[in-house]
Amino acid sequence: MFRLRLLRLVAFWLLRPPLGFLDTHTFALRAWPLTDIDVSRMMAHAYTRAFAFGRYQIMLASEFRGAVVKKRWFPMVVADITYLYKSVALLEAFDVRSRIVAWDDKRFYVEQEIVVRGEIRARCIAEGLVGSGKTFLNPNEVFRELGVLRESPEIPVEIAAWIDNRKPRPRAA
């Protein structure tokens, strides 16, 4: 079921007109039994998969998708934080919204939401790179490969605080 869902989404993203790199990318899913809803009747484990699909959508549905397919690039998350506000119910339709909010010399920062009828049920902030075979590309390398020059939007305060909070701290003696 997972692979069929992914193939359907990839075909949909590749066949429609491309979106801008910084646009909000949205697609619809439904919470299915066995694949999305666990024994506690919650979708907790499936949020991660839905957010991963959203990161693939940014790459495959954007203006850079030709290079992404040709170079076999894929999104690689190095850190994320997910907030669960309310579970998605069995058979409930939901939207996954994803957008790149900023980048620095090392990583891209992506904000994602799972939304049911306008209500945000889960939110994720992800920090990542672009994978290319056995190597990983930082934003500067990605833009150089694409032959474009892009300035990052300002990193939102909440994300900047999250980045700073994750920096290694000296241990107390």
JOSUL-V213349 format. One line per field, one symbol per residue. ss: DSSP state (@ for helix, = for strand, . for the rest). A space follows every 50 residues. Layout:
# JOSUL-V213349
ss: ???
This chain:
# JOSUL-V213349
ss: .@@@@@@@@@@@@@@...=.....======..=...=........@@@@@ @@@@@@@@@@.=..@@@@@@@.============........======== ===....=========..==============..===.@@@@@@@@.... ......@@@@@@@@@........
